[in-house]
Amino acid sequence: MKSIQLPGLKQGVSQLIMGSDYFAPEVYELVSANLDAFVAIGGNTIDTAYIYYGGKSEQAIGMWMEERGNRESINVWTKGGHPHNGVPQVNKQAIYDELMVSLERLRTDYIDVYALHRDDTNVAVGEIVEILNEHIESGRIRAFGGSNWTSARLQEANEYAAAHGLRGFDFSSPNLSLGKAQEPYWADCISVDDETLAWHEQSGLPIFSWSSQARGFFTGRFTPEDRSDADLVRVFYNDDNWERYRRAEELGKQKGYSTIQIALAYVLNQSFPTAAIIGARNEAEMKSCQEATTITLTPEEIKWLDLRTR
């Protein structure tokens, strides 16, 4: 499996990143089976967060790494700074406090990949860069990025870092998928639009995409008439997305792959480095995702899927 190199990491970030929002010690057998299967297909990076399952996600990952003795071969990606009861947590004390708890839960003394779960535009971006660099220097984190940050704030942050001899943001984590969100899935979440895509193409900053398969929109389980999933309808149901579905289905038949594999390949075949968080929960889903990493899409096919060419 291809990987993306980030400064400070011993190994690159695998193009597939294992999602863990359902992980908990109570379902440890499922967690360990899925993580073992993920490593078996060449994955090495696990996405979690301080808030996932009330902290149980981090706990389960820590248990698994300790049991397998594989900490050095795994990239742990955790996130902090998510608002608490509507109150922003992007400040020096909150970031430190959450990070120390995450380290304890994960049974480790460093985080390979760290992200701020949200931005707080009321805080000067230079202040945030300074805070994150302190954690780099302490060895608590090795690389950092922003989850649901706008490209404008990322640009400002990295300009500040360059001007002050500091590390800048190494990646961004918005929603990038073939299905285009017509409104945020969750409040204050960022989905890639044409302007954001152009900025990443110009800057080359990697994207680690959440909801990379559009919350199951491309699985074939849904139709325009089936409106049983209210959130899916609210975010992804429109004529353009159903046309994207149709094109992905057509291209998949031509290449011998499923519609959802083409949708995942779309994310992984951008003109700049990309990785995709996956939610595979069994061997078949894991194999499907792994096969999607082998699909090559041309720039023309990407544009066609994206409706840039009619």
N, C-alpha and C positions, 0 to 999 in steps of 0.2 A: 504494500500500500504506500502511495506517495505521502510525503510529509512536508510540513511547512517549518522552516527554520526560524526561530526567534532568538534574539540575543539573550545569553545567560542560561539557556537550556542545554542540558547534556544531550538530548535527542530532540528531533523535530516533533511537531504536533501532527499526529496522524490525520489524514483528510476526513476520516470518520471519527467523531467524538461521541462517547457514550453519554446519553442523558440519564439523569438519576433522580428525577423529581419524585419518583415513587419508591425509592430505596428506603429501607428501614430495617433495624435489627429484627423486627418481628417477622419479616419475610426474607430472612438472610439466605435461605436455600435458593430462592429465586434470584436474589442479588448475585450471589456467588456463581450460580450457573450462567447467568447472562454475562457477567464480567469475564468469566473464563472463556465463554464463547466469543466475546468481543476481542480478547487478546489473541485467540486462536486464528481470527481472520486478519490479524496484523494491526489491530487498534492499540493505542497506547495512552490515550488521553481521556479523562473522565471529567465531565462537567457537573459541578454541584454548586451550592450556595449556602450561605449562613442561614437563610430562611427556609430552605427546602425541607418539607415535611417536619417543620419545627426543629430542625437540626438533626433529625434522624438519618437523613441522607448522608451527611458527612460521617456520622458515627458508623454506618454500615460499610462505607468505603474504607474507613480506617480499620475496621475489623478484618475486611477481606485482604487488604495489603499486608497487615500483620500476619495473618494466617498463611498467606502465600509467600511471604518474605520477598516481595517483588517491588518494594518502594522505589528503588533506584531505576527501574525500567518503566515506571508509570509517571505520566504527567498528570498531576492533580490540578484541576482548574476550579477555583472557588471564587465566589463573588460576595461582596459586602456593600454596605451603603444603600440598601433598599429602604425606602421610607417606612417608618414605624408608626402605625396609626395616623398616617398622613403627615408625619413630621419628618423632614429630610434628615438623613444620617451621614451626609457627605461633609464630615468635619474631622479634625485630627483625632479627637478622643474617641468618637464612635467607630471610626475606621480601625483604630488600634484595638479597642475592646472587642469588636467582632472578630478581628483577625486572630487574636490570641485564643478566643473560644474555638474558632475553626481549627486552629492548629492542634488544640487538645482533642477535639472530637476526631480528627483525622489521624491522630497518633503519629504526628510528624513534627519536625521543627522547621520546615520550610514549605512554601507553596510554589509550585513551578510556574503556574499561570494564574494571575489574579486580575479581577475586573471589578470596577464599581458598577453595581447593578443598575444604578440610575445616575443621572447628572443632577446637580443643583446649580442652576444658572445664577443664583444669588451669591454664590461663592466664586471669587476670582479664580479663573482657571490656573493661573500661575501658582496660587496657594495649593491647589489640589496636586499639581505636578510636584511641588516641593514635598508634600506629605508622602506621596507615593515613592519618591526617590529616597526618602529616609528609610522606608521599609526595604528598598533594594539594597541600600548600603548596609543595613543590619543583617541581611541574609534571610529575612523572613519571607520575601518574595523574590522571584528571579526574572519575571517579566510581567508587564501589566497592560491592561487595555480598558476600554469602556463598553459596557453593555447598554444599549439604547441611548447612545450619545449621538448628537447630530454631527455631520461632517464639518460644519462650521466650528463647533467647539473642539473637535479633534484637531482641526487645522490650527486653531488658536493655541491649543495646548502644546502642539509639537513645535510651533514657531517659538513659543516661550522657552521650551526645553532647549532648542538649538541655540537660542540667544544667551542662555545662562549655563551652558555646558552640562546639561542634565539629560537623563534618559527621558524620552518621550513615550507616547502611547505606541505599543507594539502591534496592536490589532484593534478591531472594532467588532462588536457582536450585536448587530441588528437582526431583523428578520429579512432574509433573502430567500425567495422561493419563486418558482415559476408561477404560482398563484399569487396575484398581486392583491394585497390587503386594501380594501376600500375604506376601512377605519381600523384603529388600533384594536388588537385582540385584548390587550389589557391597557389600562390607563398609562399614558406617558411612554408607551412602547414605540419603537422606531422601526418602520419597514422601509426597505430600500426603494427609492423612487429614481427617476431618470437622472436627476441632479446628483444624488448620492452615488449612483453607479458611475457617473462620469468622474466624480471626485476620486473614487477608489481606482478607476482605470488610470487616472493621471498620477495619483500619489503612490500607487502600488501597495497601500496599506492592506494587509490581509483582513478578510471577513471570516469570522466563525459564526455561522448562521444558526439561529434557533428557529424552530418550526420550518425547517428546510424543506419538508414535504407537505407544507401547507395544511397541517393538522389532519392529514388523511384525505384531503380533497381529491387526490389522484389515485386512490386505492381502487376505485371502481365500485365502492360500496354506496356511492351517492349519485343522484341524478338531479336535474333541475326541478323535477316534480317532488322529490323527497326533501322535505323541509323539517325533518325530525330533529336535526342538530341546529339549535337556534344560533349558537355562536358561529358555526361554520357558515350558515346562511348570511348572518350579519356581516361577516368579514370577507368572505370569498365568493358568494353567489352573485355573479353578474355575467352578462353576455360575453365580455372579453375573456374572462377566466374559463368559461365553458368552451370557448374557441381554443384557448391554450390547451385545455384538456383534450379536445378533439385532435389537435395537431400532435400532442405528445403520444396519443394513442396510435395515430397514423405512423409516426416516425418509429415508434416501438415495434410495430408490426413489420416495418421495413428492415429493421436491424435485429429482430429476434429478441426483443426485451419487452418487459411490461411497461405500462404507462407510468407507474410510480418510479420505476428505475430510470426512465428518461427524465422525469421531473427532478430526481436527485442528481443525475448526471448534468442537468442544466446548471445547478448550483456549483458543481465541481469543475465545470469547464469554462469559467469566466476568464477574462484576459489578465486577471490579477490573482494572487493566491487566495484560495477559499477552502474552508473546511465546513462540514455540516454536522450538527448535533443530531443524532438519531435516537429513536425511542424503541428500537427492536426489543421484543420480549420473548422471542423463541428462536430456535435454530434456523427456521425457514426465513424469518424476517431478517436475521443477521446475514444469512447467505445472500439474500436479495440485495441488501445494501452493499455487501462486498462486491457483488457482480457489477453494480452500478458504477463503482470506482474504475472499472476497466473500460467503460464506454467513452469513446472519443467523439465529441461533437464539434463540428467546424464552426467558425464564427458566423457563417451564413445560416447554419442550422439554429444556432443560438438566437440570431435575429428573427428568424422565421417563427420559432417557438414563442418568442417574446412579442409577436405581432408587429415587429418593426418593418417587416415586409409582408405585404398582403398578396 
